[in-house]
Amino acid sequence: MKSLLCVVLCLFVVGATAQNPDFKGKKVHLYLLVGQSNMAGRGIPEAADKVAHPRIWMFSKDNQWVPAVAPLHFDKPEAGVGPGLEFAKVMAEADTNIIIGLIPAAAGGSSIDKWQPGGYHDQTKSYPYDDAIRRAKAALAAGKLKGILWHQGESDSKAELVGSYTEKLKALIKRFRKELSAKKVPFVVGTLGDFYVLKVPEAQNINQQLRNLPKEVKKTACVEATGLTDKGDKTHFDTPSARELGRRYAEAMKKF
């Protein structure tokens, strides 16, 4: 009986340690994941997506650091594999002396207008911008914000909205950097999938604005989604493509 109790206590301690990592004295690089469903991820998780990397953690819905496995996000029940986890794996392997902390904060279906103070998104019953800022500030106790990843634009691929997208995105970047006291934090965006452009022609306008962003705002980059495939709905990246997009984000981030 005594030995059984010891085993139970040991398992409890191990579990508690896994859920509450000791980051003290370690280099923890934090990355904020924002945008809509393709950042949150809608790919079907596979076995590899459920295996935790020893140096990659994610900030859970209840603001706890837990091992990072898919799905990272919790915006909608269909949350699955997005670019965030693969991005983190590449960044972690590029520097084996650091710990990566991911802060998932994307909201499926959100237009860029929802990404401003007080903006409410009824699909997720959330305040995308306010929630992202709140979660990021809470996570900053663990490390330093090293980058922001943005994938969004499908909801703004409309004739009446595309014309104002760049100015709204520039304002958003400025707000993020000011609110998080990170004036020079890299901000990396990604283009919308080729499949979505075929489905919604106005998306090509959004893509061109995303490509031009580095000319408009310092410390920004744009990664291409060219050649990636959808999961059959002409809107969301499938699992292999979501991972590849994450690798492309990482390669762009590593250049800063």
Secondary structure, DSSP 8 states (H G I E B T S, - for coil): -HHHHHHHHHHHHHHHHHHS---TTSEEEEEEEEESHHHH--B---GGGGS--TTEEEE-TTS-EEE--S----SSTT--B-SHHHHHHHHHHH-TTEEEEEEE---TT--GGGSSTT--BTTTTB-HHHHHHHHHHHHTTSSEEEEEEEE--GGG-STTTGGGHHHHHHHHHHHHHHHTT-TT--EEEE---HHHHHH-TTHHHHHHHHHHHHHHSTTEEEE--TT--BSSSSSSB-HHHHHHHHHHHHHHHTT-
